[in-house]
């Protein structure tokens, strides 16, 4: 049950971030994932921010 919810939230978050009108839904999905799995989401967010700054300032 929790695995299917996780897959659905990840899919909804990724797909809804592509369109401006559905970005709010993507942010809500990411927030729910952060409450369900706080440590893995924060690790992925930290890695994502590091990669972003690496490419932006390199």
N, C-alpha and C positions, 0 to 999 in steps of 0.2 A: 504494500500500500504506500509506504513512504517513498519507495523507489520510483513508483509511477508518478507520484506528486512532484518529486524532485525533477524528473525528466520533463514533465509538463511545464514546470516553472522555468526551467532553463530554456526550453524551446520557445515559450512565450516571451521571455525576456529578450532573447537574441533576435527573434523576428520582429518584435515590436520596437526595438531600438533603431531599425532601419527607416522608419517613417516618422515624420515630425508629429503627426496627429495621434500616434499611439505610444509616444515615448513615456507618457505618464504610467501606462500599464506596465511597461518594461521596468520602470523604477520601482513600482509596487512589487513586481515579481522578485526583483533583486533584494528588496527589503525583506520580503518573506523568507527568501533563501538565507539571508544573513541572520534572521532570527532562528531558523531551523539548524543551520550549520555555521556558527559564528567563526570558528577558527579557520576552516578551509576557505570561507569567503573572504576573510580578511587577508589571508596569505595570497590568494589570487588577486585581490585588489592591490596589494603592495607590489606584487610582481608586475601587474599591469601598469601601475603608475611609474615604476622604475623603467619599464620598456618605453613608455611614452616619453619620459624625460630624456632617456638615452637617445631616442631617434630625433627628438625636437632640438636638443642642444648639441648634437654631435656634428 
